[in-house]
């Protein structure tokens, strides 16, 4: 379990999510650290996909540049929040997008939730980390309320692709 991390309140906010971790660079560094810590415990590893997609949807200027990358992260966030991170469904998203899926990129939203990676990064206890990741994901998902119907439609297309392809996916 990682040691508690301190966050300086006066640091420059990230221009994408507002986390006060030292601008965009500090925010990315916190994400990279959490990604590395996903290898330190099964609990953190089990939540890593949710961390990635939540972070990506708060930083869509970088992680959602193309329509397919945007669709991948928004659809995966929907899967993580609304379908208890169903692994077969989750892993089918990229296979669906690797095919001929035609997706458009919706307009970017500006308010992407009040919780940020800074809140998750500061968690020292494993049980606090899991709760914060889930709360963060729900809050970011709520910020995308106007795009939730689209994400659910894409998830339905993923299910249809799974059925037509006889997809078994990872368990």
C-alpha positions in Angstrom: 0.0 0.0 0.0 1.4 3.4 -1.0 2.2 6.0 1.6 -0.1 9.0 1.9 0.6 11.6 -0.6 0.3 15.3 0.1 -1.0 17.9 -2.3 0.0 21.5 -2.1 -3.2 23.6 -2.2 -1.4 26.5 -3.9 -0.3 24.6 -6.9 -1.4 25.5 -10.4 -4.6 23.7 -11.5 -4.7 21.3 -14.4 -6.4 23.1 -17.3 -8.5 20.1 -18.1 -9.8 18.9 -14.7 -8.8 21.6 -12.2 -6.7 19.3 -10.0 -4.1 21.3 -8.1 -1.1 19.1 -8.7 1.1 21.4 -10.6 -0.7 22.1 -13.9 -1.1 19.5 -16.7 2.3 18.0 -16.1 1.6 17.4 -12.4 -1.8 15.9 -13.1 -0.3 13.5 -15.7 2.4 12.6 -13.2 -0.2 11.7 -10.6 -2.0 9.5 -13.2 1.2 7.8 -14.2 1.9 7.1 -10.5 -1.6 5.6 -10.0 -1.1 3.5 -13.1 2.2 2.1 -11.7 0.5 1.4 -8.4 -2.1 -0.7 -10.2 0.5 -3.4 -10.2 1.0 -3.2 -6.4 -2.3 -4.8 -5.3 -5.2 -6.7 -6.7 -7.6 -4.1 -5.5 -5.9 -1.3 -7.4 -5.4 -3.5 -10.4 -9.1 -4.3 -10.5 -10.0 -0.6 -10.6 -7.3 0.4 -13.1 -9.6 0.4 -16.2 -12.1 2.6 -14.4 -9.2 5.0 -13.4 -8.0 5.2 -17.0 -11.4 5.9 -18.6 -12.4 8.4 -15.9 -9.1 10.2 -16.2 -9.4 10.2 -20.0 -12.9 11.7 -20.0 -11.6 14.5 -17.8 -8.7 15.0 -20.2 -10.5 14.5 -23.5 -8.4 17.1 -25.3 -5.6 14.6 -25.1 -7.2 11.2 -24.7 -10.3 11.7 -26.9 -8.8 13.4 -29.9 -10.2 11.0 -32.5 -13.9 10.0 -32.6 -12.9 6.4 -31.9 -10.8 7.2 -28.9 -13.5 9.4 -27.5 -16.1 6.7 -28.1 -13.8 4.1 -26.5 -13.4 6.0 -23.2 -17.0 7.3 -22.9 -18.4 3.8 -23.6 -16.0 2.2 -21.2 -16.8 4.7 -18.5 -20.5 3.8 -19.1 -19.6 0.1 -18.8 -17.6 0.8 -15.6 -20.3 2.8 -13.9 -23.5 1.2 -15.1 -22.5 -2.4 -15.6 -20.1 -3.0 -12.7 -17.2 -3.1 -15.1 -18.4 -6.2 -16.9 -15.1 -7.5 -18.2 -16.5 -9.3 -21.3 -18.4 -6.2 -22.3 -15.5 -3.9 -21.5 -13.0 -5.9 -23.6 -15.5 -6.1 -26.5 -15.5 -2.3 -26.8 -12.1 -2.1 -28.5 -12.9 -5.0 -30.8 -16.1 -3.2 -31.9 -14.1 0.0 -32.5 -11.4 -1.9 -34.4 -14.0 -2.9 -37.0 -16.2 -0.7 -39.2 -17.9 1.1 -36.4 -18.8 4.6 -37.5 -18.9 6.9 -34.6 -19.1 10.7 -34.5 -17.4 12.8 -31.8 -19.8 14.8 -29.8 -19.0 18.4 -28.6 -16.6 18.6 -25.7 -18.1 19.6 -22.4 -16.4 22.0 -20.1 -17.5 20.9 -16.6 -16.3 17.4 -16.0 -17.0 16.7 -12.4 -15.8 18.2 -9.1 -13.7 15.2 -8.0 -10.4 14.8 -9.8 -7.4 12.5 -9.8 -6.0 14.7 -6.9 -8.7 13.3 -4.6 -7.9 9.7 -5.6 -4.1 10.3 -5.5 -4.3 11.5 -1.9 -5.9 8.2 -0.7 -3.6 6.3 1.5 -5.8 3.4 2.6 -6.8 0.7 0.1 -10.5 0.8 1.0 -10.5 4.6 0.7 -8.9 4.3 -2.7 -11.6 2.0 -4.1 -14.4 4.1 -2.8 -12.9 7.3 -4.2 -12.3 5.8 -7.6 -15.9 4.7 -7.8 -17.2 8.1 -6.6 -14.9 9.9 -9.0 -16.1 7.8 -11.9 -19.8 8.3 -11.0 -19.2 12.1 -10.8 -17.5 12.3 -14.1 -20.2 10.1 -15.7 -22.8 12.4 -14.3 -21.1 15.4 -15.9 -21.6 13.6 -19.2 -25.4 13.4 -18.7 -26.1 14.8 -22.1 -23.9 12.1 -23.7 -25.1 9.1 -21.7 -27.7 8.1 -24.2 -25.1 8.1 -26.9 -22.7 6.0 -24.8 -25.6 3.5 -24.0 -26.3 3.3 -27.8 -22.7 2.5 -28.4 -22.7 -0.1 -25.7 -25.8 -1.7 -27.4 -23.8 -1.8 -30.6 -20.9 -3.5 -28.7 -23.3 -6.1 -27.5 -24.7 -6.7 -31.0 -21.1 -7.0 -32.3 -20.4 -9.5 -29.5 -23.4 -11.6 -30.5 -22.7 -11.5 -34.3 -19.0 -12.3 -33.8 -19.6 -15.0 -31.3 -17.3 -13.1 -29.0 -16.2 -14.8 -25.9 -13.8 -12.1 -24.6 -11.7 -12.2 -21.4 -13.4 -13.4 -18.3 
